[in-house]
Amino acid sequence: MPPGLLDGAWWPRSRDLPLELSALADVLDPLGGRITRIAVNSRYWPVVPRRIPVNGHVVKVGWFTTELDPHKILLLSHTTGCWNLLVVPPEADSSAAARLMAAASDSTGPSTTATATELIAAEHALHGAPATDGTQDPVPLIPLMPLMPLVKEAALAPPVRPVTGR
């Protein structure tokens, strides 16, 4: 998979990875996408355990500081493969989150060429409000999709058709 390609977006409610991963698994497990491993960049997650109990099974966690975009999470499933998701910062307002989720899920738009960090930076550049906690200087790179009516939720766009819910 090319490094910039995103399959969708996830808008966690906090920076508590064990808690938030459980909520994401609640959405994916019934769809046949039982998460078995994840990879995150530890920059925006204060605690990154090696294993997280989720819905009766254990998810193994890998963390990286340079190999993985800090605004992305990689989910692996034995049954459905892997997903690269933009992590919409929990601090983002609903308008920014909606734009980021739409951009990350668009199979013909910016998510096919831009990294997760570039999408976050473009959101900041175009709309002025910080989409992150301010620890990273955003750089404008690409325009985003128009606003779509979405609420704070987990969103996933598998390769064939998008699935949302929480």
Disulfide bonds with the S-S distance in Angstrom:
none
